[in-house]
Amino acid sequence: SDVCSSDLIFGACYSEDFKRAEFACIEREEDLSRLKGSKYIETDKRIFQGNKYVSLWPIVAEKLEAGKKVLFIGLGCDVAALKAFLSNKKVDTSNLYTVDLICYGPTFQEVHRQFIEELERKYQSRIINFTVRHKAKGWTPPYILAEFENGKKFCTSFYGTDYGIAFGSYARRVCYGCNFRGKNHQADITVGDFWGLRPNMKGYNPNGVSIFIVRTERGEELIRKIDREKFTIEPADVDFAVENNQMYYKRRNFPENYDKFCEDLRTLGLHKAIVNHTGLKRYYKQKLKEFVKGILPASVKNFIKRML
């Protein structure tokens, strides 16, 4: 049986137990919320069909061959892999629309899984909602929010956690040599945070502003379909935007202790691996820094941004 029966959107969501990220196929507007929110880990390139997981790429091909219009949202490498697969299989892509994200490089699923399991042990309850970009204080700093079946909540600055520290330094090995940056983005639209926008600039929103870099006529078609009554869209200076979100064209720097961290993560666990490779002094300095950022009033943070 088909996963979906009408025009489709493929994108990343958390698994039912929130311990991994995977792709989902969405056919109903009310299900789109499953795709909302950033996932800072590698996404499994499989999709749940019937009662088992199957490879994502043949499912997308199947839908296109059935005449469905498909919107595929992923990282630059995901879009490139999909296009390569479809080209190899000689699939007609006239109904395919693609969006990729300005990507820092996802960290390991193992980091995420261990963090989730430690929270569930600590709160003695199953997680029923989780995000790494909760806007407790507005656009920045990002907060981790975990909500539990027993009604309890965990909420703290993302970059003050073991998860956030791991994400800041350690990604999949291939991410350090990523080829899908700058002009090599292959999607119709590239989307990311408009970090350069300041409170005194037109279009600023304290809860965040996105930049859409439209690369093709198909991308222009998507933009034209956006409901202007629900979303505010204005022309932007792309050079300014990418200068302030340099992961559009830059790659991560490879850490010297990469292999040792991976081994410690596997054998000692996330917390000990982070402390070992950060050092206690730097570790607690990072946590204190994020705590202070979290308690500063928005007016003070905005003043600091203007000064910078």
Stockholm file with secondary structure:
# STOCKHOLM 1.0

chainA/1-308         SDVCSSDLIFGACYSEDFKRAEFACIEREEDLSRLKGSKYIETDKRIFQGNKYVSLWPIVAEKLEAGKKVLFIGLGCDVAALKAFLSNKKVDTSNLYTVDLICYGPTFQEVHRQFIEELERKYQSRIINFTVRHKAKGWTPPYILAEFENGKKFCTSFYGTDYGIAFGSYARRVCYGCNFRGKNHQADITVGDFWGLRPNMKGYNPNGVSIFIVRTERGEELIRKIDREKFTIEPADVDFAVENNQMYYKRRNFPENYDKFCEDLRTLGLHKAIVNHTGLKRYYKQKLKEFVKGILPASVKNFIKRML
#=GR chainA/1-308 SS CCSCSSSEEEEEEECTTSSSEEEEEECSGGGGGGGCSCCCBCEESEEEETTEEEEHHHHHHHHHHTTCCEEEEEEHHHHHHHHHHHHHTTCCCTTEEEEEECCCCCBCHHHHHHHHHHHHHHHTSCEEEEEEEECTTSSSSCEEEEEETTSCEEEEEGGGSHHHHHHHHCCCGGGGGCCCSGGGCCSSEEEEECTTCCTTSTTCCTTCCEEEEECSHHHHHHHHTSCTTTCCCCCCCHHHHHHSSGGGTCCCCCCTTHHHHHHHHHHTCHHHHHHHHHCHHHHHHHHHHHHHHHHSCHHHHHHHHHHC
#=GC SS_cons         CCSCSSSEEEEEEECTTSSSEEEEEECSGGGGGGGCSCCCBCEESEEEETTEEEEHHHHHHHHHHTTCCEEEEEEHHHHHHHHHHHHHTTCCCTTEEEEEECCCCCBCHHHHHHHHHHHHHHHTSCEEEEEEEECTTSSSSCEEEEEETTSCEEEEEGGGSHHHHHHHHCCCGGGGGCCCSGGGCCSSEEEEECTTCCTTSTTCCTTCCEEEEECSHHHHHHHHTSCTTTCCCCCCCHHHHHHSSGGGTCCCCCCTTHHHHHHHHHHTCHHHHHHHHHCHHHHHHHHHHHHHHHHSCHHHHHHHHHHC
//
